[in-house]
Amino acid sequence: MKRTALLAVPAALLLALVPGTASAYPNPGTVTGSTVVHDPTMIRTSGGRYLLYATGGGLGHRTSTDRISFTAGADAFGTKPSWWSSYATEAWAPDISYAGGKYLMYYAVSKFGENTSAIGLAGSTTGLPGSWTDYGVVYTSTSGSDYNAIDPNLFVDDDGKWWLSFGSWWTGIKMIRIDPATGKQYAGDTKRYSLAARPTGSKAVEAPYIVKRNGYYYLFASYDVCCQGTSSTYKVKVGRATSVTGPYYDKNGVAMTNNGGTPVLESHGNVIGPGGQSIMRDVDGDLIVYHYYDGNAAGTPKLGINLLNWSSGWPVAY
């Protein structure tokens, strides 16, 4: 469907959708051009241009003026920071935001399936490729850690406090407090908080993203297995809390630290394994921006964008 068609969906129909059934999930809105991505993060500049970054190389860049047609540009980093080589050769799962008067991008450097990992940070006055200054390592994990320092997401609360959620598999999603002056861990609170986990069965929960809506904090996360083409089982789930550090519960009251999570997007039709999501507030509402594997294109990873409706108190994609 085109974006104009998405906006015309009646509210009554949105409320009739029941997450957890394949028929409830919408197809992605129409996007064209350079839309082969993993783990997309997107922001709209004050001039109305969309900047999108994604996993791979020196963090791949896409741009759009209408949120439909996307054009590829240079990577964020023309020269990869030298410290990356201690962890991997490519960066993963960027998170772009505008805070403290400039564009910030947290990102991870790691190898697939390992937790000797690091979260890095860069800043820019424009958000454009080649303009990023790397600020180095923010947080790390080692092979002896029970967590994995990847998939970062910055959240700035109403009271001005900064928080960074992150995590992949192991004991799940974690959070640390960030010092706005440095973009790195706040020395006055070095606790590592636990937000979501799967203590029994699969450990597969990762890619946190937090927003605050209507007095609640909502934690979105990707569950199950990514990056297997049409065999991927990725899906997006959500929980909410009255405190940014949790506890987060799903719609049925199950804690996200105990396998909880209310479905937001799952595989349906040719849309296989949606996940790696970020949430973006745009002029026409909140967006969920994600990748999926296209069953009609041999499992090629594609960009997905949908609007979110919050009228039930829980996010429903449409």
C-alpha positions in Angstrom: 0.0 0.0 0.0 1.1 3.6 -0.6 1.6 5.8 2.4 -1.6 7.8 1.5 -3.5 4.6 1.7 -2.1 3.9 5.1 -3.4 7.2 6.5 -6.9 6.4 5.3 -7.3 3.2 7.4 -10.4 3.8 9.7 -9.7 3.8 13.4 -12.4 1.1 13.9 -10.5 -1.2 11.6 -7.3 -0.6 13.5 -8.9 -1.5 16.8 -10.2 -4.7 15.2 -6.8 -6.0 14.5 -5.6 -8.6 16.9 -1.8 -8.9 17.3 -0.7 -12.5 17.2 -2.7 -13.6 14.1 -1.0 -13.4 10.7 -4.0 -11.6 9.2 -3.6 -8.7 11.7 -0.3 -7.6 10.3 -0.1 -5.0 7.5 2.2 -5.1 4.6 5.0 -2.5 4.7 4.2 0.9 3.2 5.6 1.5 -0.3 9.3 2.3 -0.5 11.4 2.4 -3.6 15.0 2.8 -4.7 17.9 1.7 -2.4 15.9 -0.3 0.1 18.1 -3.3 0.9 19.0 -2.8 4.5 19.5 -4.4 7.9 18.7 -2.8 11.3 17.6 0.6 9.9 17.5 3.7 12.1 16.0 6.9 10.7 15.5 10.6 11.6 13.9 13.6 9.9 15.9 16.7 9.8 14.5 20.2 10.4 14.6 20.7 6.7 12.3 17.7 6.1 15.0 15.2 4.7 15.0 11.7 6.0 18.4 10.3 7.0 18.6 6.5 7.4 21.6 4.5 8.6 21.9 0.7 8.7 24.2 -2.2 9.5 27.3 -2.9 7.3 30.7 -1.6 6.4 31.2 1.9 7.9 27.4 2.1 8.5 25.4 2.4 5.3 23.5 5.6 4.5 20.2 6.2 2.7 18.3 9.4 2.2 14.8 10.4 1.1 12.7 13.5 0.7 9.3 11.8 0.8 9.8 8.7 2.9 9.1 6.6 -0.2 12.0 6.9 -2.6 15.4 6.2 -1.0 18.8 6.9 -2.4 22.1 5.3 -1.3 25.0 7.5 -0.2 28.4 7.1 1.3 28.9 5.3 4.6 28.9 7.3 7.8 32.6 6.8 8.2 34.9 7.2 5.2 37.7 5.7 7.3 36.7 3.2 10.0 37.9 4.1 13.5 41.1 2.2 14.3 39.7 0.8 17.6 37.1 -1.3 15.7 39.8 -3.8 14.8 39.8 -5.1 18.4 36.3 -6.3 17.9 35.4 -6.7 14.2 35.7 -5.0 10.8 32.2 -3.8 10.4 29.7 -1.9 12.6 26.1 -3.0 13.4 22.8 -1.7 14.4 23.2 2.1 14.5 20.9 4.4 16.5 20.6 8.0 15.2 19.0 10.7 17.3 19.3 14.5 17.8 20.2 15.4 21.4 22.4 17.9 23.1 22.3 20.2 20.1 23.8 17.7 17.6 23.2 14.4 15.8 24.4 11.4 17.8 24.9 7.9 16.6 25.5 4.9 18.9 26.5 1.7 17.2 28.0 -1.7 17.9 31.1 -3.4 16.7 31.1 -7.2 17.1 31.2 -10.5 15.3 28.0 -12.5 14.7 27.2 -14.9 17.6 30.0 -13.6 19.9 29.8 -11.2 22.9 33.3 -9.7 22.8 31.6 -6.5 21.7 31.7 -2.8 22.0 29.3 0.1 21.7 30.7 3.2 20.1 29.5 6.8 19.7 29.8 9.5 17.0 28.5 13.0 16.7 27.7 15.3 13.8 26.3 18.8 13.2 24.5 17.7 10.0 24.0 13.9 10.3 25.4 13.4 6.8 28.1 10.8 5.7 31.6 12.0 6.2 30.6 14.5 8.9 30.8 12.1 11.8 33.4 12.5 14.6 33.9 9.3 16.4 34.0 9.5 20.2 35.3 6.0 20.8 34.1 3.2 23.1 31.0 3.7 25.4 30.5 0.2 26.8 31.9 -3.3 26.3 31.3 -6.9 26.9 33.7 -9.9 26.9 33.4 -13.6 26.4 33.1 -13.9 30.2 30.1 -11.4 30.3 26.5 -12.6 30.7 25.3 -9.9 28.3 26.3 -8.6 24.9 27.1 -4.9 24.3 25.4 -4.5 20.9 22.1 -3.0 19.5 22.3 0.3 21.4 19.4 2.8 21.7 19.5 6.2 23.4 16.4 7.4 25.3 16.2 11.0 26.7 13.6 11.3 29.4 11.3 14.2 30.2 13.5 15.1 33.2 16.6 15.4 31.0 18.2 12.1 32.1 19.8 10.0 29.3 19.6 6.2 29.2 21.1 3.6 26.9 19.5 0.3 26.4 21.3 -2.5 24.6 21.6 -6.3 24.4 21.4 -9.4 22.4 20.8 -13.0 23.6 22.7 -14.1 26.7 20.7 -12.7 29.7 18.9 -10.2 27.5 18.3 -6.5 27.3 20.3 -4.2 29.6 20.3 -0.5 30.4 22.8 2.0 31.7 22.5 5.7 32.6 24.4 8.1 30.3 26.1 11.4 31.1 24.7 14.1 28.6 28.0 15.9 28.8 30.0 13.0 27.4 27.5 10.6 25.9 29.1 7.9 27.9 28.2 6.1 31.2 27.2 8.4 34.0 29.7 8.1 36.9 27.0 8.8 39.5 25.0 5.7 38.5 27.0 2.7 37.2 24.3 0.1 37.7 23.5 -2.2 34.8 19.7 -2.6 34.8 17.9 -5.7 33.3 14.9 -4.9 31.1 14.0 -8.1 29.2 15.2 -11.7 29.1 14.2 -15.2 28.2 15.4 -17.3 31.1 13.8 -20.5 29.8 14.0 -21.8 26.2 15.5 -19.6 23.6 17.7 -16.7 24.7 16.8 -14.8 21.5 15.8 -11.3 22.5 17.7 -8.2 21.2 17.5 -4.8 19.6 15.7 -2.7 22.2 14.1 0.6 21.4 12.3 2.7 24.1 9.7 5.5 23.7 7.4 7.2 26.1 3.8 7.7 25.2 0.7 8.6 27.3 2.6 8.2 30.6 4.1 4.8 29.9 7.6 3.7 28.8 7.3 1.2 25.9 10.1 -1.2 25.2 10.2 -2.7 21.7 12.5 -5.7 21.1 13.2 -8.3 18.4 12.7 -11.9 19.3 13.9 -15.2 17.8 16.3 -15.6 14.9 17.5 -13.0 12.4 19.6 -13.1 9.3 18.5 -16.5 7.8 16.7 -15.2 4.8 13.3 -16.9 4.3 14.2 -19.2 7.3 14.3 -16.2 9.7 11.9 -16.3 12.6 12.4 -12.7 13.8 9.5 -10.8 15.2 8.8 -7.6 17.1 7.3 -7.5 20.6 6.6 -4.8 23.1 6.0 -4.3 26.8 5.4 -1.2 28.9 6.4 0.2 32.3 5.8 3.2 34.6 9.6 3.7 35.1 12.2 3.8 32.4 14.3 1.1 34.2 11.3 -1.2 34.4 9.8 -3.6 35.2 8.2 -3.9 31.8 5.1 -6.1 31.3 3.2 -7.2 28.2 -0.5 -6.8 27.6 -1.2 -10.0 29.6 0.8 -8.9 32.6 3.8 -11.2 31.9 7.2 -9.6 32.8 9.5 -9.0 29.9 12.3 -10.4 32.1 10.3 -13.7 32.1 9.7 -14.4 28.4 7.0 -11.7 28.1 6.2 -9.5 25.1 3.1 -8.5 23.1 3.4 -9.0 19.4 3.7 -5.9 17.1 4.9 -7.5 13.9 5.4 -11.1 12.8 6.0 -13.0 9.5 3.0 -12.8 7.1 2.8 -13.5 3.4 6.1 -12.6 1.7 7.1 -10.5 4.7 9.5 -12.9 6.6 11.2 -12.2 9.9 10.4 -8.5 10.5 12.7 -7.0 13.1 15.8 -4.8 13.8 13.3 -2.1 14.5 13.4 1.5 15.5 10.6 4.0 16.3 10.5 7.4 14.8 8.0 10.3 15.5 7.1 11.9 12.2 4.7 14.7 11.2 1.9 12.2 10.6 2.5 10.0 13.6 4.9 7.4 14.9 6.6 5.1 12.5 8.1 1.6 13.1 11.1 1.3 10.8 12.5 -2.3 10.3 13.9 -4.8 8.0 12.3 -8.0 6.7 13.2 -10.8 4.3 11.2 -10.6 1.0 9.8 -14.0 0.2 9.2 -12.8 -3.3 12.8 -11.9 -3.8 14.7 -15.0 -2.5 14.9 -13.6 1.0 16.6 -10.3 0.2 16.5 -8.0 3.3 14.2 -5.0 2.6 13.2 -1.8 4.3 9.8 -1.8 6.0 7.9 1.3 7.3 4.5 1.3 9.0 2.6 3.8 11.1 1.6 3.0 14.6 -1.7 3.5 16.3 -1.7 3.9 20.1 -5.5 4.4 20.7 -5.8 1.1 22.6 -2.8 1.9 24.9 -0.6 -0.5 22.9 1.1 0.1 19.6 -0.7 -1.4 16.6 1.0 -1.3 13.2 -1.0 -0.2 10.1 
